[in-house]
Amino acid sequence: MPEETTPSKEETARPSEEASPAKAESPRSSEAAAAAPPKSPASLCTNRQAVAVAVIAALILIGVMYIWKESAVKKVEENLTAQQQQATRELTTQKDAALRQAAESGTRRTALFLRHFATPLAWAVRAEMMRGNFDQINQYLVDLVKLNGFTRAVLAKTDGVIAVSSDKKFEGAPFTRLYPATLADAQHIQLTEGENQEHLLVIPVMGLTGRLGTLVITYTPAVFTQP
């Protein structure tokens, strides 16, 4: 029978020594597995680009919102301005219409007043002319122009000469110096309106057998002004 060899102490100890390095390497491998791998430069660049895109998008959105807000505010202001201008135009039109109506009404009242006033004045002047009392006629005309609106009054005889005038510098002057000759031949009371609402009242003074003269009165009513 072959002899069984008994392993020596060195041989028995060698396997255990060989196994011990494996046991020593196990903590290192666990630490390496637990440690995360470092990020690559490409990954960092991608993240930065994403952040930049987000910031740019936010800035664009803010800019768009600001422009939209400014546009909306401007539109509202334009609408308000247009409404105010329209209201102003309508108000001006209404005021102008009211002023025209007031002026037309005033003109009608003035004409009615002067025509009603003309007849009794013609009777009074006729009576004094038939008496030859021109001083009294002069007093009538001087007192007349003291009233509001009456600016001048003259009486011309049939020969075309001004016999009596509220303004004495025209007495003795020809009638045509102040008025057209056609007015001296008027057969009825005439009322004409000239510039600046000046009314010219022409009153023929008729006697029992014919014409005695022509009375012309200038009247300017008070101007109706906008309050």
Protein Blocks (a to p, Z undefined) as FASTA:
>chain_A
ZZdddddfklmmmmmmmmmmmmmmmmmmmmmmmpccdddfklmmmmmmmmmmmmmmmmmm
mmmmmmmmmmmmmmmmmmmmmmmmmmmmmmmmmmmmmmmmmmmmmmmmmmmmmmmmmmmm
mmmmmmmmmnopaklmmmmmmmmmmpghiabdcdddfkopafbdfblklgopafklmmcf
klmmpcbdcddddehhiacdddddddfkbcfbdcdddddddddddZZ
